[in-house]
Amino acid sequence: MPPNLLPIVVTSIRTRIEEGFWMKSDRSSLLQAAAIGCLTLALSTSPSSAQIRKMLYDEVSSGYIVTEKKSGVLSTLFEYSMQWSCPTICLEALQALKAVSHNYPNIVSACWEKVSAIVHGFLSTVCLEAPSRQSSDHVGSPSSFNNEKVLITAIKVLDEGLRAVSGFQGTEDLSDDKLMDIPFASDCIRMKKVSSAPSYELECKDDVIVNFESCGSGSQQWCEAIEKHMPLILCHSSAMVRAASVTCFAGMTSSVFICFSKEKQDFILSSLVHAAVHDNVPSVRSAACRAIGIISCFPQVCQSAEVLDKFIHAVEINTRDALISVRITASWALANICDAICHSDRILPYGQMGSNSNTQVIVSLSECALHLTKDGDKDQGTGKIRLAREENGPTFLRKLVGHVALKVNFHCLCCQSRFLPTIKTSGCVTIV
């Protein structure tokens, strides 16, 4: 589609939505939902449109948040996302807001208050009704199913908005300086595109720069989400809602985490460990492991032996799960923990974690990695790669050699006949 045509399409669809359709009310609602769906597709177009971006910037700059005037696309989406009596329209409007947050993240901080209020309003309404929906009269009913779908979409809007305001760009475990330490990797470093990260690249290249006073690291918005939104959804009766809420933590950045009080940091860490260990639903445990894999890369987290021990324990349990999807996510989290320890060892004195705790953490990692080498192809490959990564980190290797108890433990593991010969060799090289 020609660049100049997309804004015309968006404007035309919005006008039609506002003017309505000259049909019966039930069909009109369906047509409105379909029109908003078309608007979602237009806003999801990749790469993002500079013309659409300017249109959104102009709308935000006009002060529609204060005046609540129907001045553009955002005001239309906000209006229809609050039509909770019509789940179909509400769902489509929320999906469109999610597309805006993903493709045009720089405008989210300017309208965060509106996004947060809409999501919180829906969460409060639906979550308060949750106990009544547990009765046999409501279980499996269409209204219950629709409310759950809209609730999950609202959480995804919150998730995407938090990623946008905090500058999330993916895991923090593959920075250039770390890749340079890996043999043969320095010759094949390439840019990594993370689909779950908002599209910042084109926004930074745009000539039109709009500065909003509310822009920042996202810590304020995250604090609001932890205080207002998370308590309503982390322990929800629906597993899909719990999984979506835990997934929000996978979009956090270290610059946001470090701004939290110790109480909020402990809340995040304990919530993830509890979900990974105690939740009965695999999808929730998998989501918790993914978030653990993200947060374990934060410097202030990987320097704490106590936190790492809890993370490793939670991940290790899920590496033995019956579902391969859970084991793969758990092994990925383990891989990030190994990388984080290797990297932090080069930045800060390892002794800050305490020598005894260091030994136990490394033993736990080694045992878990060796266990993964006996699993399926993908998990087995991850286990081998991480063992090799540990060997190739000179400082990490010296710490392994420095602990006699670890050498004995590791040697016993490697000499057992049930491990693959290549893993035996890796283990023997590590303790030399």
Secondary structure, DSSP 8 states (H G I E B T S, - for coil): --TTHHHHHHHHHHHHHHH--SS-HHHHHHHHHHHHHHHHHHHT-SS--HHHHHHHHHHHHTTHHHH----SHHHHHHHHHT-TT-HHHHHHHHHHHHHHHHH-GGGTGGGHHHHHHHHHHHHHHHHHHHHHHTSTTTTT-HHHHHHHHHHHHHHHHHHHHHHHHHT--S-SS--HHHHTTSTTTTTS------TTS---HHHHH-S-----TT-SSSHHHHHHIIIIIHHHHTT-S-HHHHHHHHHHHTT--HHHHTTS-HHHHHHHHHHHHHHHHH-S-HHHHHHHHHHHHHHTTSHHHHT-HHHHHHHHHHHHHHTT-SSHHHHHHHHHHHHHHHHHHHHHHHHS-GGGG-HHHHHHHHHHHHHHHHHHTTS-HHHHHHHHHHHHHHHH-HHHHHHHHH-HHHHHHHHHHHHSTTS-HHHHHHHHHHH-
